[in-house]
Amino acid sequence: MSQYIISDEAIEDLNDISDYFWQTNVEAGEQFLKAFDARCKQLVSFPNMGRSYYFF
């Protein structure tokens, strides 16, 4: 299975999200991170899924 790479900016955002969940609802934070990981793995397996958006 291929791997995915998360940009430094995205890692910073994920850290901020994790900090928020740590203070408010750890269980919801764990669910969010599991769902995020699952979606990333799904995108690795099916990179052309979803809609294409073109910006001009």
Residue pairs with C-beta under 8 A, 6 or more apart in sequence:
1 41
1 44
1 45
2 44
2 45
3 44
4 40
4 41
4 43
4 44
6 14
6 40
14 33
14 36
17 29
17 32
18 29
18 33
20 29
21 28
21 29
21 30
21 32
22 29
42 49
43 49
